[in-house]
């Protein structure tokens, strides 16, 4: 995958909004922590995606920062909604 046709996950937080600040972990630990659960925060990732589906549930406040804009997924589509992010190369004339 090239950089122009991918979304890159660079930072992720998995924690309860009412809980304490999650521990900082290394990017190498993220995949295992997604499987085993528990709070964590990681920076310095460079995981490429072409397509991501977010399903909005009751727990948490999923948001994504895109350049200078913060998008609140729950506010945009509501509980039970889905957001599909797709990356592809731009066609220039």
C-alpha distance (Angstrom), angle and dihedral (degrees) to the residues before:
residue distance angle dihedral
X1 . . .
X2 3.76 . .
X3 3.78 124.4 .
X4 3.81 91.9 -112.8
X5 3.81 94.6 59.2
X6 3.80 100.4 41.0
X7 3.78 142.1 74.7
X8 3.80 113.4 -136.3
X9 3.78 123.2 -145.9
X10 3.81 103.8 -145.9
X11 3.82 102.6 163.7
X12 3.80 135.3 18.3
X13 3.81 136.2 -176.7
X14 3.80 123.5 -167.2
X15 3.81 110.2 -175.8
X16 3.77 144.9 116.0
X17 3.82 111.7 -91.2
X18 3.82 88.9 -135.3
X19 3.82 94.9 43.8
X20 3.77 132.2 86.6
X21 3.79 122.5 -79.0
X22 3.81 109.0 -72.4
X23 3.80 120.5 -115.9
X24 3.79 117.5 -97.4
X25 3.81 112.9 -113.9
X26 3.77 135.2 -176.7
X27 3.82 120.7 -97.4
X28 3.81 88.8 -114.0
X29 3.83 90.9 63.3
X30 3.83 97.1 53.3
X31 3.83 99.6 88.5
X32 3.80 93.0 51.7
X33 3.80 92.5 45.1
X34 3.82 91.0 53.1
X35 3.82 87.8 56.6
X36 3.81 98.1 42.8
X37 3.80 97.7 38.3
X38 3.76 130.5 -142.4
X39 3.79 131.8 118.3
X40 3.80 122.3 -59.2
X41 3.80 143.6 150.1
X42 3.81 123.9 -150.5
X43 3.80 132.8 -178.1
X44 3.77 131.0 -177.2
X45 3.79 97.3 50.6
X46 3.79 120.9 146.8
X47 3.81 101.8 -174.1
X48 3.82 111.7 156.6
X49 3.81 123.1 -143.8
X50 3.78 133.2 175.5
X51 3.78 95.1 -168.8
X52 3.81 131.8 20.7
X53 3.81 127.1 180.0
X54 3.80 117.9 -159.2
X55 3.81 117.9 -165.4
X56 3.78 112.5 -160.2
X57 3.80 114.4 -135.6
X58 3.77 137.1 173.4
X59 3.81 96.4 -92.6
X60 3.77 121.6 76.4
X61 3.75 135.9 -1.8
X62 3.81 107.0 -96.0
X63 3.78 113.1 -154.4
X64 3.78 136.3 165.0
X65 3.77 127.6 -154.3
X66 3.80 112.1 -145.0
X67 3.79 109.5 -175.8
X68 3.84 102.8 -55.3
X69 3.82 97.7 -17.7
X70 3.81 124.6 91.5
X71 3.82 112.2 -153.7
X72 3.83 116.0 -158.5
X73 3.81 103.9 -152.5
X74 3.82 96.0 -164.8
X75 3.80 91.0 51.8
X76 3.82 91.9 47.7
X77 3.83 100.5 48.0
X78 3.82 106.5 7.1
X79 3.79 132.4 -136.7
X80 3.81 112.4 -28.5
X81 3.79 92.9 18.4
X82 3.78 126.5 127.8
X83 3.76 131.7 -140.0
X84 3.79 121.4 -158.8
X85 3.79 117.0 -161.0
X86 3.79 115.7 -167.5
X87 3.79 128.0 -178.1
X88 3.77 124.9 -158.0
X89 3.75 137.1 154.9
X90 3.79 115.5 -85.9
X91 3.79 117.5 -114.7
X92 3.78 109.7 -129.7
X93 3.80 120.9 -163.2
